[in-house]
Amino acid sequence: MTPIAIIGAGGWGTALAITMARANRDVRLWAYETYLVETMIATRENPFYLPSVRVPDSIRVSHSIEEVLRGARIVVMAVPSHVYRQVFSQMLPLLNGDMFFVSATKGIENDSLMRMSEVVADVAKPRFVPRVVAISGPTFAPEVARGEPTALVVASPDEELRLFLQQELSAPRFRLYTNSDLIGVEIAAAVKNIIAIAAGVVDGLGLGSNPVAALITRGLAEITRLVVACGGRRETLSGLAGLGDLVLTSYGTLSRNRRVGVALGQGKKIHEVLSSMRMVAEGVKTAKSTVALARKLNIEMPIAEKMYSVLYEDLNPQDAIDDLMERKLKEE
């Protein structure tokens, strides 16, 4: 049994730990907050990020990264994208080239415009070349934690690596497919959150199903353009990490990014929305890096651009929708 260290005890990290424990894996879970560790040990529940789901006794929860990483062979990164580099850098003295790294975070770093697997490689390169995969797909943490059927992908250009981790991370009702397109999977995972915010805006404005369906479809076209420009494959967008995740995040009531959009559409300001949320809506920060990356590559992404303007330039959400509808007519 390969020991698994999961770094980040938010909803997704906790859900992954619970899933791996159900499959009788040796699981350790690191949480940044000392009070959260104490609460989880005392109550075997994560009341802040994943309430009402029991955390199995077999999961070792700790605030000590050293303790969690000791003896681990698989390291799952499940921290928010804006602290990803900081946390991985803190871990680096305890890591080695024999470990397998799994990125479970959906985002693009703001300053560097790197994908999360690139951040891992960038931080690790002075010491070793890391073996890293990304996992992604249509997943809401509470449903995964409850053991509801879930399908997602494990992505890496290294066939041996992705096949190994497919076997190691699969569990009952937690089905992993392999995908060699690491770039496409990571870009799709990050950018779909921006489209989900836009879908929430449409709902918050009280509009119907027609505009949401159109927005999701055109959003998929934007993501596809960016994926291809970055070196990923178009066909990845028709799979679980593309269309599957986009549809779930845009329509699902558990979607944090969609909830942000709904609140914006209802007239709230972004600082009000974020101050009322404990968990991170990755699409807010990723809007910055996605728009910067699209501009760098000269890729047209009007929906992402308008959501950036709503989030950071105080553009009225209704005006954003109107601007999109009034763009020059063109072929699909």
Stockholm file with secondary structure:
# STOCKHOLM 1.0

chainA/1-332         MTPIAIIGAGGWGTALAITMARANRDVRLWAYETYLVETMIATRENPFYLPSVRVPDSIRVSHSIEEVLRGARIVVMAVPSHVYRQVFSQMLPLLNGDMFFVSATKGIENDSLMRMSEVVADVAKPRFVPRVVAISGPTFAPEVARGEPTALVVASPDEELRLFLQQELSAPRFRLYTNSDLIGVEIAAAVKNIIAIAAGVVDGLGLGSNPVAALITRGLAEITRLVVACGGRRETLSGLAGLGDLVLTSYGTLSRNRRVGVALGQGKKIHEVLSSMRMVAEGVKTAKSTVALARKLNIEMPIAEKMYSVLYEDLNPQDAIDDLMERKLKEE
#=GR chainA/1-332 SS CCCEEEECCSHHHHHHHHHHHHTTCCEEEECSCHHHHHHHHHHSEETTTEEEEECCTTSEEESCHHHHHTTCSEEEECSCHHHHHHHHHHHGGGCCTTSEEEECCCCBCTTTCCBHHHHHHHHHTTTCCCEEEEEESSCCHHHHHTTCCEEEEEECSCHHHHHHHHHHHCBTTEEEEEESCHHHHHHHHHHHHHHHHHHHHHHHTTCCHHHHHHHHHHHHHHHHHHHHHHTCCGGGGGSIIIIIHHHHHHHCTTCHHHHHHHHHHTTCCHHHHHHTCSSCCHHHHHHHHHHHHHHHHTCCCHHHHHHHHHHHSCCCHHHHHHHHHTSCCCCC
#=GC SS_cons         CCCEEEECCSHHHHHHHHHHHHTTCCEEEECSCHHHHHHHHHHSEETTTEEEEECCTTSEEESCHHHHHTTCSEEEECSCHHHHHHHHHHHGGGCCTTSEEEECCCCBCTTTCCBHHHHHHHHHTTTCCCEEEEEESSCCHHHHHTTCCEEEEEECSCHHHHHHHHHHHCBTTEEEEEESCHHHHHHHHHHHHHHHHHHHHHHHTTCCHHHHHHHHHHHHHHHHHHHHHHTCCGGGGGSIIIIIHHHHHHHCTTCHHHHHHHHHHTTCCHHHHHHTCSSCCHHHHHHHHHHHHHHHHTCCCHHHHHHHHHHHSCCCHHHHHHHHHTSCCCCC
//
